[in-house]
Every structure is written in structure tokens, then in C-alpha cells.
Amino acid sequence: MSEEQSSTLVRDTSVVVILVVGVGLVACLVAWIIFGKASVDNSDEALAKRLAPVGSVNIGEPFLLDDAARAPSSPPTATEPTPPAVVAAPADPGKAAYGKICFACHDAGVGGAPKIGDAAAWSSRREKGTEMMVINAINGMSSDAGIMPPKGGLASLSDDDVRAAVMYLLASVDSDQTSATPSQTPAPADAEPPPAEALVEKPPVELADTVATSDGRGKEVYDSACFICHATGVAGAPKNGDVANWAPRISQGTELLYSHAVKGFMGEAGLMPPKGGRMDFSDEDVNAAVDYMVGESQ
């Protein structure tokens, strides 16, 4: 390459460099004019942002068991206090057993039975001890004071049921009750005693409106109450179907049998409480039961 060519190359290169530098200076000048003087934030926060990674993986906020237990997921709201659950009181087994059969005598004092809530009538019996009363109630007994059929005449009662019924009767005395209904209050001393019908608080038994035959109304009355004594011969009662026991009674005439059954009767052989202790029965009901037993025992 000649000296002239070298000189031309250097010149052209210099021109190009000068043009590039000039264009850059002009661009910087224009940018300064438009945006003003650039300021650099060298604070710790700015430096931390500039040094932070370009990207990151989002796995949610950290979850701690303690935080979950302490902090509620939503702001607490005012709520009304939850009322306590109402638990039904357990049924009284003694009261249940009393309502099945014992009421028939102990509500009205039939056959010398001490009336429920009558402290004076129960005091002499309590002197013998609770266990003796339970034994007499289970096995039955007869004395000058009255007659107690085994389990009140309802053999399906368990010994525990009879014991519970005795405890219920004693509790009625301790709480100074005068009837089987705990909510009732004693009547004033000068008040007239209620009729016998009012003492029996059981609803009347709905009996079929049929004739007094062995398979009709009389049997229904018998199955409702009379069986208590006449099925087993309790308290000297002639057993239903026992021809020998019924023969002398039948010979006295039906009307006399009706009268003894309705009004009650105390004989040498035993005791017949008025209407069998079921004062809610009508005279016709009792007569129908008599006809049924006579028919079964002839």
C-alpha cells in the first residue's frame, strides 16, 4: 500500500469516529434537555431492589400451626350465646309401677291399703323397716289392717319394679303429698272430702258396648281389674273358673253377688273391695264382670 492510500484510510477512519462520537454527544444532549439530569438512588432499599433476583417461585405465605391456633381465619363476629341443651329427666320407675296397678288400692285406701301421702297410715308400717315392706309387697301378706296381694296382683312386675313402687310411696309421705299427683296441695281441714270417684285419677276404661256375655263386655272389665285377685285367688277371692269355690256364692243369687261386687264385702273367706278398687267403673260394668265369672265357673 502506498503512502497516499494509507493517509486516505486514516483520514476516512477519523472522520467516521468523529461522526459517531458527535452523534452520541448530540443524543446525550437531547436526552438531558428532555428528561433533565438523571438522579441515582443509592439508598439501602434501592440497592436491595437492584440486587434482588429477577424472578421467584410463589409458594404462598408460610403457615404455622401456632398461627392457625391463635389467629382466626376471618374477623370475629358477635354471636348470641348457645343455650344449654335440655336433657329430658329420666322416668321414675316407681311412679310407673304405681300407675300400673298400685293406684287401684293406694289412691283410695281400698282394702285397708295405706293411702299415698298419708303419713299416719304409713308410720306403723315404716316401723317394721323398708326391707320388710318390700318383702311383703313382693310376696303378699294379710293382717288385721288389710290385705296386700303379691306384687299388687300384677305378677308381670319384677321385684325391682315393686321395690321402686314402695320407694315412691314412701317418698310421697316424706314430701307430705296427699295424692298421687305431686303438684296437688293438701285440702284445708274444713273442706269436704271429695267423693270416692274423684280419688281415682285414671281415665275410664273404654269398654265395648256389647251385651254382658262371656266374650263381651264382662270379659273386658275382668281383664281390666278383676283378674288381679280372681285369677290367682288372692285375699280369698274365688278363682275364675273354680266351680267348687263359686258354687256356694252362686247359690246365694245373682243380685247378692252384684251388691257385694259393687259395694264391697268383708266375709270370713276374704275381702271384696268396692268395684275391685276401680271406682271409675259403672255398676253395670261390675255386674257384667260378675256375669262373666259366673258363666266361666258353672
TORKOL-4160 file (C-alpha; in steps of 0.2 Angstrom, whole numbers, padded with zeros to 4 digits, m for minus):
298
<pt num="1" X="0000" Y="0000" Z="0000"/>
<pt num="2" X="0007" Y="0017" Z="m0005"/>
<pt num="3" X="0009" Y="0031" Z="0007"/>
<pt num="4" X="m0005" Y="0041" Z="m0001"/>
<pt num="5" X="m0018" Y="0026" Z="0002"/>
<pt num="6" X="m0013" Y="0025" Z="0020"/>
<pt num="7" X="m0016" Y="0043" Z="0023"/>
<pt num="8" X="m0033" Y="0042" Z="0015"/>
<pt num="9" X="m0038" Y="0027" Z="0026"/>
<pt num="10" X="m0033" Y="0036" Z="0042"/>
<pt num="11" X="m0042" Y="0051" Z="0037"/>
<pt num="12" X="m0058" Y="0042" Z="0032"/>
<pt num="13" X="m0057" Y="0032" Z="0049"/>
<pt num="14" X="m0055" Y="0048" Z="0059"/>
<pt num="15" X="m0070" Y="0056" Z="0050"/>
<pt num="16" X="m0081" Y="0040" Z="0054"/>
<pt num="17" X="m0075" Y="0040" Z="0073"/>
<pt num="18" X="m0079" Y="0059" Z="0074"/>
<pt num="19" X="m0096" Y="0057" Z="0067"/>
<pt num="20" X="m0100" Y="0043" Z="0078"/>
<pt num="21" X="m0094" Y="0052" Z="0094"/>
<pt num="22" X="m0103" Y="0068" Z="0088"/>
<pt num="23" X="m0120" Y="0059" Z="0086"/>
<pt num="24" X="m0118" Y="0051" Z="0103"/>
<pt num="25" X="m0115" Y="0068" Z="0111"/>
<pt num="26" X="m0129" Y="0076" Z="0102"/>
<pt num="27" X="m0141" Y="0061" Z="0108"/>
<pt num="28" X="m0135" Y="0064" Z="0126"/>
<pt num="29" X="m0138" Y="0082" Z="0125"/>
<pt num="30" X="m0155" Y="0080" Z="0118"/>
<pt num="31" X="m0159" Y="0067" Z="0132"/>
<pt num="32" X="m0153" Y="0079" Z="0145"/>
<pt num="33" X="m0164" Y="0093" Z="0138"/>
<pt num="34" X="m0179" Y="0082" Z="0138"/>
<pt num="35" X="m0178" Y="0072" Z="0154"/>
<pt num="36" X="m0167" Y="0083" Z="0164"/>
<pt num="37" X="m0152" Y="0077" Z="0174"/>
<pt num="38" X="m0153" Y="0059" Z="0179"/>
<pt num="39" X="m0153" Y="0055" Z="0198"/>
<pt num="40" X="m0146" Y="0039" Z="0205"/>
<pt num="41" X="m0154" Y="0032" Z="0222"/>
<pt num="42" X="m0141" Y="0024" Z="0231"/>
<pt num="43" X="m0151" Y="0020" Z="0247"/>
<pt num="44" X="m0151" Y="0003" Z="0255"/>
<pt num="45" X="m0168" Y="m0001" Z="0249"/>
<pt num="46" X="m0164" Y="0004" Z="0231"/>
<pt num="47" X="m0148" Y="m0006" Z="0231"/>
<pt num="48" X="m0158" Y="m0021" Z="0238"/>
<pt num="49" X="m0171" Y="m0020" Z="0224"/>
<pt num="50" X="m0157" Y="m0019" Z="0211"/>
<pt num="51" X="m0148" Y="m0034" Z="0219"/>
<pt num="52" X="m0164" Y="m0044" Z="0220"/>
<pt num="53" X="m0166" Y="m0059" Z="0209"/>
<pt num="54" X="m0176" Y="m0056" Z="0193"/>
<pt num="55" X="m0189" Y="m0069" Z="0197"/>
<pt num="56" X="m0195" Y="m0080" Z="0211"/>
<pt num="57" X="m0207" Y="m0095" Z="0214"/>
<pt num="58" X="m0223" Y="m0091" Z="0223"/>
<pt num="59" X="m0227" Y="m0105" Z="0236"/>
<pt num="60" X="m0239" Y="m0094" Z="0246"/>
<pt num="61" X="m0237" Y="m0087" Z="0263"/>
<pt num="62" X="m0228" Y="m0098" Z="0277"/>
<pt num="63" X="m0241" Y="m0107" Z="0288"/>
<pt num="64" X="m0238" Y="m0110" Z="0306"/>
<pt num="65" X="m0248" Y="m0121" Z="0317"/>
<pt num="66" X="m0247" Y="m0109" Z="0331"/>
<pt num="67" X="m0253" Y="m0095" Z="0320"/>
<pt num="68" X="m0268" Y="m0106" Z="0315"/>
<pt num="69" X="m0272" Y="m0109" Z="0333"/>
<pt num="70" X="m0271" Y="m0091" Z="0338"/>
<pt num="71" X="m0277" Y="m0081" Z="0323"/>
<pt num="72" X="m0295" Y="m0083" Z="0316"/>
<pt num="73" X="m0297" Y="m0085" Z="0298"/>
<pt num="74" X="m0310" Y="m0072" Z="0297"/>
<pt num="75" X="m0313" Y="m0057" Z="0309"/>
<pt num="76" X="m0323" Y="m0062" Z="0324"/>
<pt num="77" X="m0342" Y="m0058" Z="0324"/>
<pt num="78" X="m0353" Y="m0056" Z="0339"/>
<pt num="79" X="m0364" Y="m0071" Z="0341"/>
<pt num="80" X="m0378" Y="m0075" Z="0353"/>
<pt num="81" X="m0373" Y="m0087" Z="0367"/>
<pt num="82" X="m0379" Y="m0105" Z="0363"/>
<pt num="83" X="m0392" Y="m0110" Z="0375"/>
<pt num="84" X="m0388" Y="m0126" Z="0385"/>
<pt num="85" X="m0395" Y="m0142" Z="0379"/>
<pt num="86" X="m0411" Y="m0148" Z="0388"/>
<pt num="87" X="m0409" Y="m0165" Z="0394"/>
<pt num="88" X="m0426" Y="m0175" Z="0397"/>
<pt num="89" X="m0427" Y="m0181" Z="0415"/>
<pt num="90" X="m0427" Y="m0199" Z="0416"/>
<pt num="91" X="m0444" Y="m0208" Z="0420"/>
<pt num="92" X="m0447" Y="m0213" Z="0438"/>
<pt num="93" X="m0448" Y="m0232" Z="0438"/>
<pt num="94" X="m0458" Y="m0231" Z="0455"/>
<pt num="95" X="m0471" Y="m0219" Z="0448"/>
<pt num="96" X="m0473" Y="m0230" Z="0433"/>
<pt num="97" X="m0475" Y="m0246" Z="0443"/>
<pt num="98" X="m0488" Y="m0237" Z="0454"/>
<pt num="99" X="m0498" Y="m0231" Z="0439"/>
<pt num="100" X="m0499" Y="m0249" Z="0433"/>
<pt num="101" X="m0508" Y="m0257" Z="0447"/>
<pt num="102" X="m0504" Y="m0250" Z="0465"/>
<pt num="103" X="m0515" Y="m0235" Z="0462"/>
<pt num="104" X="m0531" Y="m0246" Z="0462"/>
<pt num="105" X="m0529" Y="m0248" Z="0481"/>
<pt num="106" X="m0517" Y="m0235" Z="0487"/>
<pt num="107" X="m0526" Y="m0220" Z="0479"/>
<pt num="108" X="m0542" Y="m0223" Z="0489"/>
<pt num="109" X="m0536" Y="m0234" Z="0503"/>
<pt num="110" X="m0546" Y="m0249" Z="0497"/>
<pt num="111" X="m0545" Y="m0265" Z="0507"/>
<pt num="112" X="m0536" Y="m0256" Z="0521"/>
<pt num="113" X="m0521" Y="m0251" Z="0510"/>
<pt num="114" X="m0512" Y="m0235" Z="0517"/>
<pt num="115" X="m0516" Y="m0221" Z="0505"/>
<pt num="116" X="m0502" Y="m0212" Z="0496"/>
<pt num="117" X="m0496" Y="m0197" Z="0506"/>
<pt num="118" X="m0505" Y="m0202" Z="0522"/>
<pt num="119" X="m0491" Y="m0201" Z="0535"/>
<pt num="120" X="m0501" Y="m0208" Z="0549"/>
<pt num="121" X="m0506" Y="m0223" Z="0539"/>
<pt num="122" X="m0488" Y="m0227" Z="0534"/>
<pt num="123" X="m0480" Y="m0223" Z="0551"/>
<pt num="124" X="m0484" Y="m0240" Z="0559"/>
<pt num="125" X="m0478" Y="m0249" Z="0543"/>
<pt num="126" X="m0462" Y="m0240" Z="0542"/>
<pt num="127" X="m0458" Y="m0246" Z="0560"/>
<pt num="128" X="m0455" Y="m0263" Z="0553"/>
<pt num="129" X="m0442" Y="m0257" Z="0541"/>
<pt num="130" X="m0441" Y="m0253" Z="0522"/>
<pt num="131" X="m0435" Y="m0271" Z="0518"/>
<pt num="132" X="m0449" Y="m0279" Z="0527"/>
<pt num="133" X="m0462" Y="m0268" Z="0517"/>
<pt num="134" X="m0453" Y="m0273" Z="0501"/>
<pt num="135" X="m0454" Y="m0292" Z="0505"/>
<pt num="136" X="m0472" Y="m0290" Z="0510"/>
<pt num="137" X="m0476" Y="m0281" Z="0494"/>
<pt num="138" X="m0467" Y="m0294" Z="0483"/>
<pt num="139" X="m0474" Y="m0310" Z="0492"/>
<pt num="140" X="m0490" Y="m0303" Z="0498"/>
<pt num="141" X="m0497" Y="m0303" Z="0516"/>
<pt num="142" X="m0513" Y="m0302" Z="0526"/>
<pt num="143" X="m0516" Y="m0294" Z="0543"/>
<pt num="144" X="m0530" Y="m0286" Z="0553"/>
<pt num="145" X="m0525" Y="m0269" Z="0545"/>
<pt num="146" X="m0528" Y="m0276" Z="0527"/>
<pt num="147" X="m0523" Y="m0287" Z="0513"/>
<pt num="148" X="m0508" Y="m0285" Z="0501"/>
<pt num="149" X="m0509" Y="m0296" Z="0486"/>
<pt num="150" X="m0492" Y="m0302" Z="0479"/>
<pt num="151" X="m0485" Y="m0288" Z="0468"/>
<pt num="152" X="m0502" Y="m0280" Z="0470"/>
<pt num="153" X="m0509" Y="m0294" Z="0459"/>
<pt num="154" X="m0499" Y="m0290" Z="0444"/>
<pt num="155" X="m0487" Y="m0304" Z="0443"/>
<pt num="156" X="m0478" Y="m0297" Z="0427"/>
<pt num="157" X="m0470" Y="m0283" Z="0438"/>
<pt num="158" X="m0452" Y="m0288" Z="0443"/>
<pt num="159" X="m0445" Y="m0287" Z="0461"/>
<pt num="160" X="m0436" Y="m0271" Z="0456"/>
<pt num="161" X="m0452" Y="m0263" Z="0450"/>
<pt num="162" X="m0461" Y="m0267" Z="0466"/>
<pt num="163" X="m0446" Y="m0261" Z="0476"/>
<pt num="164" X="m0447" Y="m0244" Z="0466"/>
<pt num="165" X="m0465" Y="m0243" Z="0469"/>
<pt num="166" X="m0463" Y="m0245" Z="0488"/>
<pt num="167" X="m0449" Y="m0231" Z="0487"/>
<pt num="168" X="m0461" Y="m0220" Z="0478"/>
<pt num="169" X="m0475" Y="m0222" Z="0491"/>
<pt num="170" X="m0463" Y="m0218" Z="0505"/>
<pt num="171" X="m0456" Y="m0203" Z="0496"/>
<pt num="172" X="m0474" Y="m0197" Z="0494"/>
<pt num="173" X="m0475" Y="m0197" Z="0513"/>
<pt num="174" X="m0458" Y="m0189" Z="0516"/>
<pt num="175" X="m0463" Y="m0174" Z="0504"/>
<pt num="176" X="m0480" Y="m0173" Z="0513"/>
<pt num="177" X="m0490" Y="m0176" Z="0497"/>
<pt num="178" X="m0509" Y="m0181" Z="0499"/>
<pt num="179" X="m0512" Y="m0189" Z="0482"/>
<pt num="180" X="m0503" Y="m0197" Z="0468"/>
<pt num="181" X="m0501" Y="m0181" Z="0459"/>
<pt num="182" X="m0486" Y="m0171" Z="0466"/>
<pt num="183" X="m0492" Y="m0154" Z="0461"/>
<pt num="184" X="m0508" Y="m0155" Z="0471"/>
<pt num="185" X="m0509" Y="m0146" Z="0488"/>
<pt num="186" X="m0517" Y="m0153" Z="0503"/>
<pt num="187" X="m0535" Y="m0148" Z="0505"/>
<pt num="188" X="m0540" Y="m0137" Z="0520"/>
<pt num="189" X="m0545" Y="m0145" Z="0536"/>
<pt num="190" X="m0563" Y="m0139" Z="0535"/>
<pt num="191" X="m0565" Y="m0144" Z="0517"/>
<pt num="192" X="m0577" Y="m0158" Z="0512"/>
<pt num="193" X="m0569" Y="m0174" Z="0507"/>
<pt num="194" X="m0570" Y="m0177" Z="0488"/>
<pt num="195" X="m0581" Y="m0191" Z="0483"/>
<pt num="196" X="m0573" Y="m0208" Z="0480"/>
<pt num="197" X="m0574" Y="m0206" Z="0461"/>
<pt num="198" X="m0563" Y="m0191" Z="0462"/>
<pt num="199" X="m0549" Y="m0201" Z="0471"/>
<pt num="200" X="m0546" Y="m0212" Z="0456"/>
<pt num="201" X="m0537" Y="m0201" Z="0443"/>
<pt num="202" X="m0535" Y="m0214" Z="0430"/>
<pt num="203" X="m0546" Y="m0211" Z="0414"/>
<pt num="204" X="m0561" Y="m0223" Z="0412"/>
<pt num="205" X="m0558" Y="m0239" Z="0403"/>
<pt num="206" X="m0566" Y="m0238" Z="0386"/>
<pt num="207" X="m0577" Y="m0254" Z="0386"/>
<pt num="208" X="m0586" Y="m0261" Z="0371"/>
<pt num="209" X="m0604" Y="m0258" Z="0370"/>
<pt num="210" X="m0609" Y="m0276" Z="0370"/>
<pt num="211" X="m0620" Y="m0287" Z="0380"/>
<pt num="212" X="m0614" Y="m0295" Z="0396"/>
<pt num="213" X="m0608" Y="m0311" Z="0389"/>
<pt num="214" X="m0593" Y="m0322" Z="0392"/>
<pt num="215" X="m0584" Y="m0315" Z="0377"/>
<pt num="216" X="m0590" Y="m0297" Z="0378"/>
<pt num="217" X="m0591" Y="m0283" Z="0390"/>
<pt num="218" X="m0589" Y="m0293" Z="0406"/>
<pt num="219" X="m0573" Y="m0301" Z="0400"/>
<pt num="220" X="m0566" Y="m0283" Z="0396"/>
<pt num="221" X="m0570" Y="m0277" Z="0413"/>
<pt num="222" X="m0562" Y="m0293" Z="0421"/>
<pt num="223" X="m0546" Y="m0291" Z="0411"/>
<pt num="224" X="m0545" Y="m0273" Z="0416"/>
<pt num="225" X="m0546" Y="m0276" Z="0435"/>
<pt num="226" X="m0554" Y="m0291" Z="0442"/>
<pt num="227" X="m0541" Y="m0303" Z="0436"/>
<pt num="228" X="m0529" Y="m0295" Z="0449"/>
<pt num="229" X="m0537" Y="m0306" Z="0463"/>
<pt num="230" X="m0548" Y="m0318" Z="0454"/>
<pt num="231" X="m0535" Y="m0325" Z="0443"/>
<pt num="232" X="m0524" Y="m0332" Z="0457"/>
<pt num="233" X="m0536" Y="m0332" Z="0472"/>
<pt num="234" X="m0528" Y="m0318" Z="0481"/>
<pt num="235" X="m0536" Y="m0312" Z="0498"/>
<pt num="236" X="m0548" Y="m0327" Z="0497"/>
<pt num="237" X="m0556" Y="m0322" Z="0481"/>
<pt num="238" X="m0564" Y="m0336" Z="0472"/>
<pt num="239" X="m0553" Y="m0340" Z="0456"/>
<pt num="240" X="m0561" Y="m0338" Z="0440"/>
<pt num="241" X="m0567" Y="m0355" Z="0433"/>
<pt num="242" X="m0566" Y="m0363" Z="0450"/>
<pt num="243" X="m0583" Y="m0372" Z="0451"/>
<pt num="244" X="m0581" Y="m0378" Z="0469"/>
<pt num="245" X="m0577" Y="m0360" Z="0476"/>
<pt num="246" X="m0591" Y="m0352" Z="0466"/>
<pt num="247" X="m0605" Y="m0364" Z="0469"/>
<pt num="248" X="m0610" Y="m0358" Z="0486"/>
<pt num="249" X="m0609" Y="m0340" Z="0481"/>
<pt num="250" X="m0619" Y="m0343" Z="0465"/>
<pt num="251" X="m0632" Y="m0351" Z="0476"/>
<pt num="252" X="m0635" Y="m0335" Z="0485"/>
<pt num="253" X="m0642" Y="m0327" Z="0470"/>
<pt num="254" X="m0635" Y="m0315" Z="0457"/>
<pt num="255" X="m0642" Y="m0299" Z="0465"/>
<pt num="256" X="m0632" Y="m0303" Z="0481"/>
<pt num="257" X="m0616" Y="m0305" Z="0470"/>
<pt num="258" X="m0620" Y="m0289" Z="0461"/>
<pt num="259" X="m0622" Y="m0280" Z="0478"/>
<pt num="260" X="m0606" Y="m0287" Z="0486"/>
<pt num="261" X="m0596" Y="m0283" Z="0470"/>
<pt num="262" X="m0602" Y="m0265" Z="0469"/>
<pt num="263" X="m0602" Y="m0260" Z="0487"/>
<pt num="264" X="m0589" Y="m0271" Z="0494"/>
<pt num="265" X="m0589" Y="m0285" Z="0506"/>
<pt num="266" X="m0579" Y="m0292" Z="0520"/>
<pt num="267" X="m0583" Y="m0310" Z="0524"/>
<pt num="268" X="m0574" Y="m0325" Z="0533"/>
<pt num="269" X="m0566" Y="m0331" Z="0517"/>
<pt num="270" X="m0559" Y="m0315" Z="0511"/>
<pt num="271" X="m0561" Y="m0297" Z="0506"/>
<pt num="272" X="m0570" Y="m0289" Z="0491"/>
<pt num="273" X="m0566" Y="m0271" Z="0489"/>
<pt num="274" X="m0580" Y="m0260" Z="0481"/>
<pt num="275" X="m0579" Y="m0262" Z="0462"/>
<pt num="276" X="m0562" Y="m0271" Z="0464"/>
<pt num="277" X="m0554" Y="m0254" Z="0468"/>
<pt num="278" X="m0559" Y="m0247" Z="0451"/>
<pt num="279" X="m0572" Y="m0233" Z="0456"/>
<pt num="280" X="m0572" Y="m0227" Z="0438"/>
<pt num="281" X="m0582" Y="m0242" Z="0433"/>
<pt num="282" X="m0601" Y="m0241" Z="0432"/>
<pt num="283" X="m0612" Y="m0253" Z="0442"/>
<pt num="284" X="m0617" Y="m0260" Z="0425"/>
<pt num="285" X="m0598" Y="m0264" Z="0421"/>
<pt num="286" X="m0596" Y="m0273" Z="0438"/>
<pt num="287" X="m0612" Y="m0283" Z="0435"/>
<pt num="288" X="m0606" Y="m0288" Z="0418"/>
<pt num="289" X="m0589" Y="m0294" Z="0426"/>
<pt num="290" X="m0599" Y="m0304" Z="0439"/>
<pt num="291" X="m0609" Y="m0312" Z="0425"/>
<pt num="292" X="m0594" Y="m0317" Z="0415"/>
<pt num="293" X="m0586" Y="m0325" Z="0430"/>
<pt num="294" X="m0602" Y="m0334" Z="0435"/>
<pt num="295" X="m0603" Y="m0340" Z="0417"/>
<pt num="296" X="m0585" Y="m0346" Z="0417"/>
<pt num="297" X="m0587" Y="m0355" Z="0434"/>
<pt num="298" X="m0603" Y="m0365" Z="0432"/>
